[in-house]
Amino acid sequence: MGPGDLDDILSYLTLPSHPDLMVGAGTHDDAGVYRLRPDLAIIQTLDFFTPIVDDPFSFGQIAAANALSDVYAMGGTPLTAMNIVGFPIETMDKDILRQILLGGLSKIEEAGALLVGGHSIKDDEIKYGLSVTGTVHPDKLKTNQGAVAGDRLILTKPLGTGILATAVKRKLATSAETELLTQTMAQLNRIASELAVRFNCTALTDVTGFGLVGHALEICDASKVSLKLSLNALPLLSGAEKYAVQGVLPGGCKTNQKYYHPRVNMLTQPDSPKNWLLYDPQTSGGLLICVPEDVASELLRSLDKAGILAAMIGSFIPQNSTCPEIIVA
């Protein structure tokens, strides 16, 4: 669902407040967080979607990694997970679902979490994901609020999963492009999260359906800062720019662009097809890590040493208008 429709629907809900509710729905963060005691808070999240690749096992891995990412984006540790399944059991081979669940389980186990159950329904199309419960020390909790002017923004995975997945569906992507896409989406954000916490990041989130611009603006809104983004610094999946030029775009790209474009000030290449990468909806995307300038380079070196393809893509600046914006230079 697009950000505009979602905001309109949720605006009719009265959100609860409680002294122990550390993160609720009001700040558009990655998960809900509730303090159980002074040294322990619980993180709750869920995510599911239709297949993004053809291989059932790989789809299960990607969907699980995507759901687990929200716990990592809060600086937490996943504890348990429950399967969410929609499946056309009367028309499709049960082994397809079996492989999806095995793929999901492999990522749950890689995360050190436990699969404890799930819920399934008959559906006309396949849907899979997880409900995940994690924990975090309240003092170590990371949110999308806290970035300050001067902080640097680091992205820990290349962009382009939405565009590449569309190319795969249209039978345009090469086998090498498809393999890299699958590997990238199945990669857990665990190590990147651990390093972000170790380097005392000021704000943290992940890039998913609202694209780089959408989730970066969530940080800007919560932190009351603007962002200067370097278009040429963005890490891109192989083939992503090529397919953007060809107009191979998912529907979410255009939905995100329509909603967020008024808050993006393009100082360079305003008509370049590469700009679609700013709005491309990501599946199991990387983390956006906000850190002070004096530790940004050291964090990048640590991420690189851990085998994570990360890049410094921008810096936060004071908010000079009534609404935070992104300046692309």
C-alpha positions in Angstrom: 0.0 0.0 0.0 1.3 3.4 -0.9 2.4 6.0 1.7 -0.4 8.4 0.9 -3.2 5.9 1.2 -1.7 4.5 4.4 -1.4 7.9 6.0 -5.0 8.8 5.1 -6.3 5.5 6.6 -4.3 5.7 9.8 -5.2 9.3 10.4 -8.6 8.1 11.6 -7.1 6.0 14.4 -6.7 7.2 17.9 -3.2 6.0 18.9 -2.7 4.8 22.5 -0.2 6.2 25.0 1.4 4.5 28.0 4.4 5.3 30.1 6.1 2.0 29.1 5.2 2.3 25.4 8.6 3.4 24.1 7.8 3.3 20.3 4.3 3.2 18.9 2.7 3.9 15.6 2.9 7.6 15.8 6.5 8.0 14.6 6.4 5.7 11.5 9.2 3.6 13.0 10.1 0.0 12.2 8.5 -1.8 15.1 6.6 -1.4 18.3 8.7 -1.3 21.6 7.3 -1.8 25.1 9.4 -1.6 28.3 8.9 -4.7 30.5 11.3 -3.6 33.2 14.1 -1.0 33.5 16.6 -3.3 31.8 14.4 -5.0 29.2 12.1 -4.0 26.4 10.2 -6.1 23.9 10.2 -5.4 20.2 7.2 -6.6 18.0 6.9 -6.5 14.2 5.5 -8.4 11.3 5.9 -8.4 7.5 4.7 -10.6 4.6 4.3 -10.3 0.9 3.8 -12.2 -2.4 6.8 -13.9 -4.1 9.5 -11.7 -5.5 11.6 -14.5 -7.0 10.6 -17.8 -8.6 12.6 -20.1 -6.4 10.4 -21.0 -3.3 13.3 -21.6 -0.9 14.9 -18.3 -1.9 11.6 -16.5 -1.5 11.3 -17.9 2.0 14.7 -16.7 2.9 14.1 -13.2 1.5 10.7 -12.8 3.3 12.2 -14.0 6.6 15.2 -11.7 6.3 12.9 -8.8 5.5 10.8 -9.4 8.6 13.7 -9.9 10.9 15.2 -6.6 9.7 12.8 -4.5 11.6 14.1 -5.8 14.9 17.7 -5.1 13.8 16.6 -1.6 12.8 15.7 -1.0 16.4 19.1 -2.2 17.6 17.5 -5.4 19.0 18.0 -9.1 19.0 15.3 -11.4 17.5 14.1 -14.1 19.9 11.1 -15.8 18.3 9.2 -15.9 15.0 5.9 -17.1 13.8 5.0 -17.9 10.2 2.3 -16.0 8.3 1.1 -18.0 5.3 -1.4 -17.6 2.5 -1.4 -20.5 0.0 -3.6 -21.9 -2.7 -3.4 -25.4 -1.3 -6.0 -26.9 -3.7 -4.2 -25.8 -6.9 -0.5 -25.8 -6.0 1.9 -28.5 -4.9 2.4 -28.6 -1.2 6.2 -29.0 -1.7 6.3 -25.4 -2.9 5.0 -24.2 0.6 7.4 -26.7 2.2 10.3 -25.2 0.5 9.2 -21.6 1.4 9.0 -22.6 5.0 12.4 -24.3 4.9 13.9 -21.1 3.4 12.3 -19.0 6.1 13.5 -21.4 8.9 17.1 -21.2 7.6 17.1 -17.4 8.1 15.4 -17.6 11.5 18.1 -20.1 12.6 20.8 -17.9 11.2 19.5 -15.0 13.2 19.7 -17.2 16.4 15.9 -17.0 16.9 13.3 -19.8 17.4 10.4 -20.6 15.1 7.5 -21.1 17.6 4.4 -21.5 15.4 2.3 -19.6 12.8 -1.0 -19.2 11.1 -2.1 -20.1 7.6 -5.1 -19.4 5.3 -6.2 -20.5 1.9 -5.5 -17.8 -0.6 -5.6 -17.3 -4.3 -1.9 -16.4 -4.3 1.1 -17.2 -2.2 1.9 -14.9 0.7 4.6 -15.5 3.3 6.3 -13.6 6.1 6.9 -13.6 9.8 5.7 -12.1 13.0 8.9 -11.5 15.0 9.5 -10.8 18.7 12.8 -9.4 19.9 14.4 -7.7 22.9 16.6 -4.7 23.6 17.9 -2.9 26.6 15.9 0.3 26.8 19.1 2.4 27.0 20.4 0.7 23.8 17.1 1.2 21.8 17.6 2.8 18.4 14.9 4.7 16.6 14.5 6.9 13.6 14.7 9.9 15.9 18.0 11.5 17.1 20.0 12.5 14.0 21.5 16.0 14.3 23.0 18.4 11.8 26.5 17.3 10.9 25.7 13.6 11.2 26.6 11.4 8.3 24.2 8.9 6.7 25.4 5.4 5.7 23.5 2.9 3.6 24.5 -0.8 4.1 23.0 -2.4 0.9 22.8 -1.4 -2.7 19.6 0.0 -4.1 17.5 -1.4 -6.9 15.7 -4.5 -5.6 12.3 -3.3 -6.8 13.5 -2.4 -10.3 15.6 -5.6 -10.6 12.7 -7.8 -9.4 10.5 -6.2 -12.0 13.1 -7.0 -14.6 13.1 -10.6 -13.4 9.3 -10.8 -13.7 9.5 -9.5 -17.3 12.3 -12.0 -18.2 14.8 -9.2 -18.8 17.3 -9.8 -16.1 20.4 -12.0 -16.7 21.2 -15.0 -14.5 24.0 -13.1 -12.8 21.7 -10.1 -12.1 19.1 -12.4 -10.7 21.6 -14.3 -8.5 23.0 -11.1 -7.0 19.5 -9.7 -6.4 18.5 -12.8 -4.5 21.7 -12.9 -2.4 21.3 -9.2 -1.5 17.7 -9.6 -0.4 18.4 -12.7 1.6 21.3 -11.1 3.6 20.5 -10.4 7.2 21.1 -7.0 8.6 22.3 -8.5 11.9 26.0 -7.5 11.6 25.3 -4.1 10.3 22.9 -3.5 13.2 25.5 -4.7 15.7 28.1 -2.4 14.3 25.6 0.6 14.3 25.0 0.0 18.0 28.7 -0.4 18.8 29.4 2.9 17.1 26.6 4.5 19.0 24.5 5.6 16.0 22.2 8.5 16.6 19.3 7.2 14.5 18.6 3.9 12.7 16.1 2.5 10.3 15.9 0.2 7.2 15.0 0.9 3.6 11.9 -1.0 2.5 8.7 -0.3 0.6 8.8 3.6 0.7 12.2 3.7 -0.9 15.4 5.5 0.2 13.7 8.9 0.1 10.6 7.8 2.1 12.6 6.2 4.9 15.2 9.0 5.0 12.4 11.5 5.3 11.1 9.5 8.3 14.4 10.2 10.0 14.3 13.8 9.0 10.7 14.3 10.3 11.4 12.5 13.6 14.7 14.3 14.1 13.7 17.7 12.7 16.6 18.0 10.3 17.0 18.0 6.6 19.3 15.8 4.5 21.8 16.6 1.7 22.1 13.4 -0.4 24.8 12.7 -3.0 23.2 11.0 -6.0 26.6 9.7 -7.3 27.4 8.1 -3.9 24.4 5.8 -4.0 25.4 2.1 -4.2 23.4 0.3 -6.9 22.7 -3.3 -7.8 24.2 -4.4 -11.1 21.6 -3.6 -13.8 19.5 -1.3 -11.7 20.4 1.9 -13.5 20.2 0.2 -16.9 16.6 -1.0 -16.3 15.6 2.4 -14.8 16.7 4.1 -18.1 14.6 1.5 -20.0 11.6 2.3 -17.9 11.4 -1.1 -16.1 9.8 0.3 -13.0 7.6 -1.3 -10.3 4.3 0.5 -9.5 5.6 1.4 -6.1 8.3 3.5 -7.7 5.8 5.9 -9.2 3.6 5.9 -6.1 6.5 6.8 -3.9 7.7 9.5 -6.4 4.3 11.1 -6.6 4.0 11.3 -2.8 7.5 12.3 -1.8 8.7 14.3 -4.8 7.4 17.7 -3.4 9.9 17.3 -0.5 12.9 16.5 -2.7 15.0 19.4 -4.1 17.0 18.1 -7.1 20.0 20.3 -7.6 21.6 17.9 -10.1 20.3 15.8 -13.0 16.6 16.6 -12.3 15.4 14.6 -15.4 17.8 11.7 -15.1 16.2 8.2 -15.1 18.6 7.4 -12.3 16.4 9.4 -10.0 13.9 6.6 -9.9 16.4 4.7 -7.7 15.6 7.3 -5.0 12.0 6.1 -4.9 12.5 2.4 -5.7 10.7 0.2 -3.1 13.2 -2.1 -1.5 12.6 -5.6 -0.3 14.9 -6.6 2.6 16.9 -3.4 2.0 19.9 -2.1 3.9 20.0 -0.1 7.1 20.3 3.7 7.2 22.8 4.4 9.9 23.2 8.0 11.2 26.5 8.6 13.0 28.6 11.6 14.0 31.1 12.7 11.4 34.1 11.7 13.5 33.2 8.0 13.6 31.7 7.6 10.1 34.9 6.6 8.3 35.8 4.1 11.0 32.3 2.5 10.8 32.6 2.2 7.1 35.9 0.4 7.4 34.3 -2.0 10.0 31.4 -2.7 7.7 33.7 -3.3 4.8 35.8 -5.7 6.9 32.6 -7.6 7.7 31.9 -8.0 4.0 29.1 -5.5 3.9 28.8 -3.2 0.8 28.1 0.1 2.6 28.5 3.7 1.4 28.3 7.1 2.9 25.5 8.8 1.0 24.8 12.1 2.7 24.9 14.4 5.6 22.2 16.0 7.8 21.8 19.8 7.8 19.7 22.2 9.8 16.0 22.4 8.8 15.6 25.7 7.0 12.0 25.4 6.1 8.7 24.6 7.8 9.1 21.0 6.7 12.3 18.8 6.5 13.4 18.2 3.0 16.0 16.2 1.0 18.4 18.1 -1.2 20.0 15.9 -3.9 23.3 17.2 -5.2 
